[in-house]
């Protein structure tokens, strides 16, 4: 499976719903698990900066990763991106191939 990093920024409508964050997050996670059962979450982080949350997960392909981003958008994210992550050791191997 490939590793992805989901960066999420919520709309201003959701900024005022911080006390509901746990329930909203649980609903989002249930929807992801139902729609994308092969996705395996590695870690979740709340951020103070340009993005509100960062989730690191594994998915079988980029189409599944796109669905995770779309589910985030459907659940109140103003901006959601899933980035491909390459393990550092593999990155070093790739450098040697060029």
C-alpha positions as CSV (number, residue, x, y, z in Angstrom):
1,X,0.0,0.0,0.0
2,X,1.1,3.6,-0.6
3,X,1.4,6.2,2.1
4,X,-0.5,9.5,1.8
5,X,-0.8,12.6,3.9
6,X,-4.1,14.4,4.1
7,X,-3.9,18.1,4.8
8,X,-7.3,19.6,5.8
9,X,-8.4,23.2,6.3
10,X,-12.0,23.7,7.5
11,X,-14.3,26.4,6.3
12,X,-15.1,29.3,8.6
13,X,-18.5,27.8,9.3
14,X,-16.7,24.9,11.1
15,X,-14.3,27.1,13.0
16,X,-17.2,27.9,15.4
17,X,-18.0,24.2,16.0
18,X,-14.8,23.2,17.8
19,X,-16.8,21.7,20.7
20,X,-18.4,19.4,18.1
21,X,-15.1,18.4,16.7
22,X,-14.9,14.9,18.3
23,X,-18.3,13.9,16.9
24,X,-17.6,15.4,13.5
25,X,-14.3,13.6,13.3
26,X,-15.9,10.3,14.3
27,X,-18.6,10.7,11.7
28,X,-15.9,11.5,9.0
29,X,-13.8,8.4,10.0
30,X,-16.8,6.1,9.9
31,X,-17.7,7.4,6.4
32,X,-14.1,6.9,5.2
33,X,-14.0,3.3,6.6
34,X,-17.3,2.5,5.0
35,X,-16.5,4.0,1.6
36,X,-12.8,3.0,1.6
37,X,-12.4,-0.1,3.7
38,X,-8.8,-0.7,2.6
39,X,-7.6,2.6,4.0
40,X,-5.4,2.2,7.2
41,X,-4.8,5.3,9.3
42,X,-1.4,5.6,10.9
43,X,-1.8,8.9,12.8
44,X,-3.9,12.0,13.2
45,X,-2.7,15.5,14.2
46,X,-4.4,18.8,15.0
47,X,-2.3,21.7,13.7
48,X,-1.9,25.4,14.4
49,X,-1.1,27.0,11.1
50,X,-2.2,27.0,7.5
51,X,-4.0,23.6,7.9
52,X,-6.2,22.4,10.7
53,X,-5.5,18.7,10.6
54,X,-3.0,16.3,9.1
55,X,-3.8,12.6,8.8
56,X,-1.2,10.0,7.6
57,X,-2.7,6.9,6.1
58,X,-2.1,4.1,3.7
59,X,-4.3,3.4,0.7
60,X,-4.1,1.0,-2.3
61,X,-4.1,3.7,-4.9
62,X,-4.5,7.4,-5.7
63,X,-8.2,7.0,-6.6
64,X,-8.9,5.8,-3.0
65,X,-6.8,8.7,-1.7
66,X,-8.9,11.0,-3.8
67,X,-12.0,9.6,-2.2
68,X,-10.6,10.3,1.3
69,X,-10.1,14.0,0.3
70,X,-13.5,14.2,-1.3
71,X,-15.1,12.8,1.9
72,X,-13.3,15.5,3.8
73,X,-14.6,18.2,1.5
74,X,-18.1,16.7,1.8
75,X,-17.8,17.0,5.6
76,X,-16.9,20.6,5.9
77,X,-13.3,20.9,4.8
78,X,-12.7,24.1,2.8
79,X,-9.5,22.6,1.4
80,X,-8.3,19.0,1.4
81,X,-5.2,17.6,-0.3
82,X,-3.8,14.0,-0.2
83,X,-0.1,14.0,-0.9
84,X,1.9,10.9,-1.8
85,X,4.7,10.2,0.7
86,X,7.8,8.2,-0.2
87,X,9.7,6.6,2.7
88,X,13.1,8.3,3.1
89,X,15.2,5.2,2.5
90,X,13.3,4.6,-0.8
91,X,13.9,8.2,-1.7
92,X,17.6,7.7,-1.3
93,X,17.4,4.6,-3.5
94,X,15.7,6.6,-6.2
95,X,18.4,9.2,-6.1
96,X,21.0,6.5,-6.8
97,X,19.0,5.4,-9.9
98,X,19.3,8.8,-11.7
